């Protein structure tokens, strides 16, 4: 997934994570995406572990009611 063309807007911030909405400004009809990022440049191992755990559950989520992760990077 190429994130270099996304225009992001922060939706929620706490001490551990920042949730962004990303939209492709130059590609009409492309859906927006949600990005969850660690709030710190050097996140705690527990924070990274939490992201990995949430990503590992992606196949168990029903896309009718849940936002399914596309990638972990």
N, C-alpha and C positions, 0 to 999 in steps of 0.2 A: 504494500500500500504506500503510495507516494504522498507524503504529508507536506511536501515543500510548497505546494500551491494552495494550501488551506489558509483561510483567514479565520483566526480563532478569537473567541470571546469567552472570558471566564464566567461560569455560571454559579459556582460555589467553591469556597475556599475554607479549609480548616487547617489545623496544625500538621496534618499528615498528607492530605491530598488536595489537588485542584482539579475540578471538573470543568472542561471546556466544551463548547460547541464549535465545531469546525465546518466551514462551508467553502466550497470551491467557487470563488468569485467569478472566474472566467469560464466556467463550464455550466451552462444553463441545463437544468433538469437533473443534475447530479445531486443525490441525497446528501443531507448534512450528516455529520458523524459526531459522536461524543468521545472525548479523549479524557482519560483519567491519568494524571501525572502526579508523581511525588512532589510535595511542596518544597522539599529541600534538595539542594544540589548534591548532597551526600546523605541519602535517606538511610534510616536504620535498617538492619537486616530483617527485622520484623515487618517493616513496611513493604520491602521487596517480596518477602515471603507471602504476605497477604495478597499482593497483586498476582503472584504466581498461583496461589490457591484459587482465587476467584477465576482466573483464566482457565485453570484446569477443569472447572465445572461447566464450561461453555456448552458442551454437547448435551448436558442435562437440562438446559434452559429451553423453554418453549418460546419461540419468537413471537407468538401471538400475544404474550403478556410481558416478555422480558427483553431487554436489550442484550443481544449476544455479542461477546467480544469477537473482533475480527483478527486481532494480532496483539502480540506482546513484544515490545522492543525496549 
